[in-house]
């Protein structure tokens, strides 16, 4: 499992939403807060 140290920028990654739309963490650089939830129940 990858880990991120406190006070460091998170590594950029790509994830798909439940509709298959692709999102990159770097797309949200101008936002103050980003919440990411990984729900394994939508399989």
PDB file of N, CA, C, O and CB in Angstrom:
ATOM      1  N   UNK A   1       0.848  -1.182   0.000  1.00  0.00           N
ATOM      2  CA  UNK A   1       0.000   0.000   0.000  1.00  0.00           C
ATOM      3  C   UNK A   1       0.889   1.240   0.000  1.00  0.00           C
ATOM      4  O   UNK A   1       1.840   1.322   0.777  1.00  0.00           O
ATOM      5  CB  UNK A   1      -0.963   0.001   1.225  1.00  0.00           C
ATOM      6  N   UNK A   2       0.588   2.193  -0.859  1.00  0.00           N
ATOM      7  CA  UNK A   2       1.343   3.442  -0.916  1.00  0.00           C
ATOM      8  C   UNK A   2       0.974   4.332   0.257  1.00  0.00           C
ATOM      9  O   UNK A   2      -0.147   4.276   0.762  1.00  0.00           O
ATOM     10  CB  UNK A   2       1.088   4.175  -2.242  1.00  0.00           C
ATOM     11  N   UNK A   3       1.914   5.143   0.683  1.00  0.00           N
ATOM     12  CA  UNK A   3       1.628   6.071   1.777  1.00  0.00           C
ATOM     13  C   UNK A   3       2.092   7.469   1.387  1.00  0.00           C
ATOM     14  O   UNK A   3       2.932   7.633   0.502  1.00  0.00           O
ATOM     15  CB  UNK A   3       2.317   5.612   3.093  1.00  0.00           C
ATOM     16  N   UNK A   4       1.534   8.471   2.058  1.00  0.00           N
ATOM     17  CA  UNK A   4       1.875   9.872   1.827  1.00  0.00           C
ATOM     18  C   UNK A   4       2.242  10.470   3.167  1.00  0.00           C
ATOM     19  O   UNK A   4       1.517  10.304   4.149  1.00  0.00           O
ATOM     20  CB  UNK A   4       0.697  10.659   1.151  1.00  0.00           C
ATOM     21  N   UNK A   5       3.357  11.161   3.210  1.00  0.00           N
ATOM     22  CA  UNK A   5       3.787  11.779   4.457  1.00  0.00           C
ATOM     23  C   UNK A   5       3.003  13.064   4.704  1.00  0.00           C
ATOM     24  O   UNK A   5       2.544  13.720   3.769  1.00  0.00           O
ATOM     25  CB  UNK A   5       5.301  12.067   4.427  1.00  0.00           C
ATOM     26  N   UNK A   6       2.859  13.408   5.980  1.00  0.00           N
ATOM     27  CA  UNK A   6       2.142  14.619   6.386  1.00  0.00           C
ATOM     28  C   UNK A   6       2.865  15.847   5.845  1.00  0.00           C
ATOM     29  O   UNK A   6       4.095  15.896   5.841  1.00  0.00           O
ATOM     30  CB  UNK A   6       2.016  14.698   7.934  1.00  0.00           C
ATOM     31  N   UNK A   7       2.098  16.843   5.387  1.00  0.00           N
ATOM     32  CA  UNK A   7       2.578  18.136   4.880  1.00  0.00           C
ATOM     33  C   UNK A   7       3.293  18.049   3.534  1.00  0.00           C
ATOM     34  O   UNK A   7       3.961  19.002   3.133  1.00  0.00           O
ATOM     35  CB  UNK A   7       3.503  18.752   5.882  1.00  0.00           C
ATOM     36  N   UNK A   8       3.168  16.937   2.840  1.00  0.00           N
ATOM     37  CA  UNK A   8       3.693  16.830   1.484  1.00  0.00           C
ATOM     38  C   UNK A   8       2.522  16.770   0.512  1.00  0.00           C
ATOM     39  O   UNK A   8       1.437  16.301   0.854  1.00  0.00           O
ATOM     40  CB  UNK A   8       4.613  15.580   1.330  1.00  0.00           C
ATOM     41  N   UNK A   9       2.761  17.254  -0.707  1.00  0.00           N
ATOM     42  CA  UNK A   9       1.709  17.176  -1.718  1.00  0.00           C
ATOM     43  C   UNK A   9       1.441  15.721  -2.078  1.00  0.00           C
ATOM     44  O   UNK A   9       2.361  14.908  -2.165  1.00  0.00           O
ATOM     45  CB  UNK A   9       2.098  17.980  -2.977  1.00  0.00           C
ATOM     46  N   UNK A  10       0.183  15.411  -2.283  1.00  0.00           N
ATOM     47  CA  UNK A  10      -0.194  14.061  -2.702  1.00  0.00           C
ATOM     48  C   UNK A  10       0.289  13.834  -4.134  1.00  0.00           C
ATOM     49  O   UNK A  10       0.297  14.770  -4.933  1.00  0.00           O
ATOM     50  CB  UNK A  10      -1.741  13.850  -2.597  1.00  0.00           C
ATOM     51  N   UNK A  11       0.686  12.628  -4.464  1.00  0.00           N
ATOM     52  CA  UNK A  11       1.086  12.345  -5.844  1.00  0.00           C
ATOM     53  C   UNK A  11      -0.120  12.426  -6.773  1.00  0.00           C
ATOM     54  O   UNK A  11      -1.240  12.095  -6.383  1.00  0.00           O
ATOM     55  CB  UNK A  11       1.747  10.954  -5.945  1.00  0.00           C
ATOM     56  N   UNK A  12       0.118  12.865  -7.998  1.00  0.00           N
ATOM     57  CA  UNK A  12      -0.967  12.962  -8.965  1.00  0.00           C
ATOM     58  C   UNK A  12      -1.403  11.550  -9.356  1.00  0.00           C
ATOM     59  O   UNK A  12      -0.568  10.656  -9.497  1.00  0.00           O
ATOM     60  CB  UNK A  12      -0.530  13.782 -10.220  1.00  0.00           C
ATOM     61  N   UNK A  13      -2.694  11.353  -9.529  1.00  0.00           N
ATOM     62  CA  UNK A  13      -3.215  10.056  -9.956  1.00  0.00           C
ATOM     63  C   UNK A  13      -4.485  10.260 -10.749  1.00  0.00           C
ATOM     64  O   UNK A  13      -5.075  11.340 -10.723  1.00  0.00           O
ATOM     65  CB  UNK A  13      -3.474   9.133  -8.747  1.00  0.00           C
ATOM     66  N   UNK A  14      -4.905   9.228 -11.452  1.00  0.00           N
ATOM     67  CA  UNK A  14      -6.118   9.248 -12.266  1.00  0.00           C
ATOM     68  C   UNK A  14      -7.075   8.217 -11.689  1.00  0.00           C
ATOM     69  O   UNK A  14      -6.669   7.119 -11.310  1.00  0.00           O
ATOM     70  CB  UNK A  14      -5.806   8.955 -13.780  1.00  0.00           C
ATOM     71  N   UNK A  15      -8.358   8.584 -11.627  1.00  0.00           N
ATOM     72  CA  UNK A  15      -9.388   7.677 -11.115  1.00  0.00           C
ATOM     73  C   UNK A  15     -10.655   7.879 -11.934  1.00  0.00           C
ATOM     74  O   UNK A  15     -10.889   8.968 -12.457  1.00  0.00           O
ATOM     75  CB  UNK A  15      -9.661   7.922  -9.589  1.00  0.00           C
ATOM     76  N   UNK A  16     -11.459   6.854 -12.045  1.00  0.00           N
ATOM     77  CA  UNK A  16     -12.728   6.942 -12.779  1.00  0.00           C
ATOM     78  C   UNK A  16     -13.876   6.986 -11.787  1.00  0.00           C
ATOM     79  O   UNK A  16     -13.845   6.312 -10.757  1.00  0.00           O
ATOM     80  CB  UNK A  16     -12.898   5.745 -13.758  1.00  0.00           C
ATOM     81  N   UNK A  17     -14.904   7.795 -12.107  1.00  0.00           N
ATOM     82  CA  UNK A  17     -16.093   7.810 -11.263  1.00  0.00           C
ATOM     83  C   UNK A  17     -17.001   6.643 -11.662  1.00  0.00           C
ATOM     84  O   UNK A  17     -16.647   5.846 -12.531  1.00  0.00           O
ATOM     85  CB  UNK A  17     -16.848   9.171 -11.384  1.00  0.00           C
ATOM     86  N   UNK A  18     -18.150   6.550 -11.037  1.00  0.00           N
ATOM     87  CA  UNK A  18     -19.045   5.415 -11.283  1.00  0.00           C
ATOM     88  C   UNK A  18     -19.600   5.379 -12.701  1.00  0.00           C
ATOM     89  O   UNK A  18     -20.108   4.346 -13.135  1.00  0.00           O
ATOM     90  CB  UNK A  18     -20.187   5.450 -10.308  1.00  0.00           C
ATOM     91  N   UNK A  19     -19.511   6.488 -13.429  1.00  0.00           N
ATOM     92  CA  UNK A  19     -19.960   6.524 -14.825  1.00  0.00           C
ATOM     93  C   UNK A  19     -18.815   6.300 -15.806  1.00  0.00           C
ATOM     94  O   UNK A  19     -19.028   6.273 -17.018  1.00  0.00           O
ATOM     95  CB  UNK A  19     -20.632   7.853 -15.124  1.00  0.00           C
ATOM     96  N   UNK A  20     -17.604   6.139 -15.283  1.00  0.00           N
ATOM     97  CA  UNK A  20     -16.448   5.918 -16.138  1.00  0.00           C
ATOM     98  C   UNK A  20     -15.717   7.184 -16.539  1.00  0.00           C
ATOM     99  O   UNK A  20     -14.746   7.117 -17.292  1.00  0.00           O
ATOM    100  CB  UNK A  20     -16.870   5.201 -17.354  1.00  0.00           C
ATOM    101  N   UNK A  21     -16.165   8.359 -16.049  1.00  0.00           N
ATOM    102  CA  UNK A  21     -15.475   9.608 -16.354  1.00  0.00           C
ATOM    103  C   UNK A  21     -14.152   9.653 -15.604  1.00  0.00           C
ATOM    104  O   UNK A  21     -14.085   9.297 -14.427  1.00  0.00           O
ATOM    105  CB  UNK A  21     -16.353  10.830 -15.986  1.00  0.00           C
ATOM    106  N   UNK A  22     -13.105  10.089 -16.284  1.00  0.00           N
ATOM    107  CA  UNK A  22     -11.769  10.114 -15.713  1.00  0.00           C
ATOM    108  C   UNK A  22     -11.491  11.447 -15.031  1.00  0.00           C
ATOM    109  O   UNK A  22     -11.815  12.507 -15.567  1.00  0.00           O
ATOM    110  CB  UNK A  22     -10.727   9.845 -16.791  1.00  0.00           C
ATOM    111  N   UNK A  23     -10.893  11.386 -13.854  1.00  0.00           N
ATOM    112  CA  UNK A  23     -10.501  12.574 -13.112  1.00  0.00           C
ATOM    113  C   UNK A  23      -9.053  12.435 -12.683  1.00  0.00           C
ATOM    114  O   UNK A  23      -8.609  11.347 -12.317  1.00  0.00           O
ATOM    115  CB  UNK A  23     -11.418  12.797 -11.889  1.00  0.00           C
ATOM    116  N   UNK A  24      -8.319  13.537 -12.727  1.00  0.00           N
ATOM    117  CA  UNK A  24      -6.950  13.575 -12.230  1.00  0.00           C
ATOM    118  C   UNK A  24      -6.916  14.487 -11.007  1.00  0.00           C
ATOM    119  O   UNK A  24      -7.611  15.501 -10.963  1.00  0.00           O
ATOM    120  CB  UNK A  24      -5.955  14.069 -13.336  1.00  0.00           C
ATOM    121  N   UNK A  25      -6.116  14.128 -10.029  1.00  0.00           N
ATOM    122  CA  UNK A  25      -5.983  14.978  -8.855  1.00  0.00           C
ATOM    123  C   UNK A  25      -5.486  16.361  -9.256  1.00  0.00           C
ATOM    124  O   UNK A  25      -5.891  17.356  -8.655  1.00  0.00           O
ATOM    125  CB  UNK A  25      -5.031  14.343  -7.833  1.00  0.00           C
ATOM    126  N   UNK A  26      -4.626  16.440 -10.250  1.00  0.00           N
ATOM    127  CA  UNK A  26      -4.088  17.725 -10.698  1.00  0.00           C
ATOM    128  C   UNK A  26      -5.163  18.632 -11.291  1.00  0.00           C
ATOM    129  O   UNK A  26      -4.942  19.838 -11.400  1.00  0.00           O
ATOM    130  CB  UNK A  26      -2.993  17.499 -11.722  1.00  0.00           C
ATOM    131  N   UNK A  27      -6.323  18.090 -11.679  1.00  0.00           N
ATOM    132  CA  UNK A  27      -7.426  18.914 -12.170  1.00  0.00           C
ATOM    133  C   UNK A  27      -7.983  19.815 -11.070  1.00  0.00           C
ATOM    134  O   UNK A  27      -8.674  20.791 -11.361  1.00  0.00           O
ATOM    135  CB  UNK A  27      -8.537  18.027 -12.733  1.00  0.00           C
ATOM    136  N   UNK A  28      -7.692  19.499  -9.821  1.00  0.00           N
ATOM    137  CA  UNK A  28      -8.262  20.215  -8.686  1.00  0.00           C
ATOM    138  C   UNK A  28      -7.225  21.059  -7.945  1.00  0.00           C
ATOM    139  O   UNK A  28      -7.438  21.413  -6.785  1.00  0.00           O
ATOM    140  CB  UNK A  28      -8.898  19.232  -7.729  1.00  0.00           C
ATOM    141  N   UNK A  29      -6.104  21.386  -8.598  1.00  0.00           N
ATOM    142  CA  UNK A  29      -5.049  22.167  -7.938  1.00  0.00           C
ATOM    143  C   UNK A  29      -5.524  23.524  -7.445  1.00  0.00           C
ATOM    144  O   UNK A  29      -5.017  24.017  -6.437  1.00  0.00           O
ATOM    145  CB  UNK A  29      -3.896  22.364  -8.881  1.00  0.00           C
ATOM    146  N   UNK A  30      -6.475  24.135  -8.119  1.00  0.00           N
ATOM    147  CA  UNK A  30      -6.934  25.460  -7.717  1.00  0.00           C
ATOM    148  C   UNK A  30      -7.950  25.411  -6.581  1.00  0.00           C
ATOM    149  O   UNK A  30      -8.344  26.457  -6.067  1.00  0.00           O
ATOM    150  CB  UNK A  30      -7.533  26.174  -8.899  1.00  0.00           C
ATOM    151  N   UNK A  31      -8.378  24.222  -6.183  1.00  0.00           N
ATOM    152  CA  UNK A  31      -9.356  24.058  -5.109  1.00  0.00           C
ATOM    153  C   UNK A  31      -8.639  24.001  -3.767  1.00  0.00           C
ATOM    154  O   UNK A  31      -7.510  23.519  -3.677  1.00  0.00           O
ATOM    155  CB  UNK A  31     -10.207  22.781  -5.325  1.00  0.00           C
ATOM    156  N   UNK A  32      -9.298  24.492  -2.730  1.00  0.00           N
ATOM    157  CA  UNK A  32      -8.683  24.483  -1.402  1.00  0.00           C
ATOM    158  C   UNK A  32      -8.697  23.086  -0.790  1.00  0.00           C
ATOM    159  O   UNK A  32      -7.696  22.649  -0.221  1.00  0.00           O
ATOM    160  CB  UNK A  32      -9.405  25.462  -0.478  1.00  0.00           C
ATOM    161  N   UNK A  33      -9.816  22.387  -0.901  1.00  0.00           N
ATOM    162  CA  UNK A  33      -9.952  21.058  -0.318  1.00  0.00           C
ATOM    163  C   UNK A  33     -10.488  20.081  -1.353  1.00  0.00           C
ATOM    164  O   UNK A  33     -11.337  20.430  -2.172  1.00  0.00           O
ATOM    165  CB  UNK A  33     -10.874  21.095   0.911  1.00  0.00           C
ATOM    166  N   UNK A  34      -9.989  18.865  -1.307  1.00  0.00           N
ATOM    167  CA  UNK A  34     -10.467  17.791  -2.175  1.00  0.00           C
ATOM    168  C   UNK A  34     -10.735  16.579  -1.296  1.00  0.00           C
ATOM    169  O   UNK A  34      -9.870  16.168  -0.523  1.00  0.00           O
ATOM    170  CB  UNK A  34      -9.430  17.454  -3.314  1.00  0.00           C
ATOM    171  N   UNK A  35     -11.926  16.008  -1.409  1.00  0.00           N
ATOM    172  CA  UNK A  35     -12.295  14.819  -0.655  1.00  0.00           C
ATOM    173  C   UNK A  35     -12.437  13.661  -1.635  1.00  0.00           C
ATOM    174  O   UNK A  35     -13.182  13.745  -2.611  1.00  0.00           O
ATOM    175  CB  UNK A  35     -13.615  15.042   0.154  1.00  0.00           C
ATOM    176  N   UNK A  36     -11.719  12.590  -1.364  1.00  0.00           N
ATOM    177  CA  UNK A  36     -11.774  11.413  -2.221  1.00  0.00           C
ATOM    178  C   UNK A  36     -12.268  10.254  -1.374  1.00  0.00           C
ATOM    179  O   UNK A  36     -11.726   9.973  -0.305  1.00  0.00           O
ATOM    180  CB  UNK A  36     -10.378  11.097  -2.865  1.00  0.00           C
ATOM    181  N   UNK A  37     -13.303   9.585  -1.866  1.00  0.00           N
ATOM    182  CA  UNK A  37     -13.883   8.447  -1.145  1.00  0.00           C
ATOM    183  C   UNK A  37     -13.784   7.223  -2.042  1.00  0.00           C
ATOM    184  O   UNK A  37     -14.231   7.242  -3.189  1.00  0.00           O
ATOM    185  CB  UNK A  37     -15.375   8.723  -0.730  1.00  0.00           C
ATOM    186  N   UNK A  38     -13.200   6.172  -1.515  1.00  0.00           N
ATOM    187  CA  UNK A  38     -13.103   4.923  -2.248  1.00  0.00           C
ATOM    188  C   UNK A  38     -14.144   3.976  -1.664  1.00  0.00           C
ATOM    189  O   UNK A  38     -13.977   3.482  -0.549  1.00  0.00           O
ATOM    190  CB  UNK A  38     -11.655   4.313  -2.168  1.00  0.00           C
ATOM    191  N   UNK A  39     -15.219   3.719  -2.410  1.00  0.00           N
ATOM    192  CA  UNK A  39     -16.293   2.853  -1.952  1.00  0.00           C
ATOM    193  C   UNK A  39     -16.271   1.586  -2.786  1.00  0.00           C
ATOM    194  O   UNK A  39     -16.558   1.636  -3.982  1.00  0.00           O
ATOM    195  CB  UNK A  39     -17.674   3.562  -2.046  1.00  0.00           C
ATOM    196  N   UNK A  40     -15.946   0.482  -2.203  1.00  0.00           N
ATOM    197  CA  UNK A  40     -15.855  -0.765  -2.939  1.00  0.00           C
ATOM    198  C   UNK A  40     -17.208  -1.417  -3.147  1.00  0.00           C
ATOM    199  O   UNK A  40     -17.268  -2.507  -3.715  1.00  0.00           O
ATOM    200  CB  UNK A  40     -14.943  -1.714  -2.227  1.00  0.00           C
ATOM    201  N   UNK A  41     -18.298  -0.798  -2.714  1.00  0.00           N
ATOM    202  CA  UNK A  41     -19.628  -1.370  -2.849  1.00  0.00           C
ATOM    203  C   UNK A  41     -20.244  -1.189  -4.219  1.00  0.00           C
ATOM    204  O   UNK A  41     -21.295  -1.772  -4.484  1.00  0.00           O
ATOM    205  CB  UNK A  41     -20.521  -0.779  -1.838  1.00  0.00           C
ATOM    206  N   UNK A  42     -19.638  -0.404  -5.109  1.00  0.00           N
ATOM    207  CA  UNK A  42     -20.211  -0.124  -6.426  1.00  0.00           C
ATOM    208  C   UNK A  42     -19.652  -1.024  -7.504  1.00  0.00           C
ATOM    209  O   UNK A  42     -19.486  -0.574  -8.638  1.00  0.00           O
ATOM    210  CB  UNK A  42     -19.972   1.311  -6.800  1.00  0.00           C
ATOM    211  N   UNK A  43     -19.363  -2.235  -7.212  1.00  0.00           N
ATOM    212  CA  UNK A  43     -18.749  -3.124  -8.212  1.00  0.00           C
ATOM    213  C   UNK A  43     -19.812  -3.770  -9.050  1.00  0.00           C
ATOM    214  O   UNK A  43     -19.499  -4.553  -9.948  1.00  0.00           O
ATOM    215  CB  UNK A  43     -17.884  -4.199  -7.544  1.00  0.00           C
TER     216      UNK A  43
END
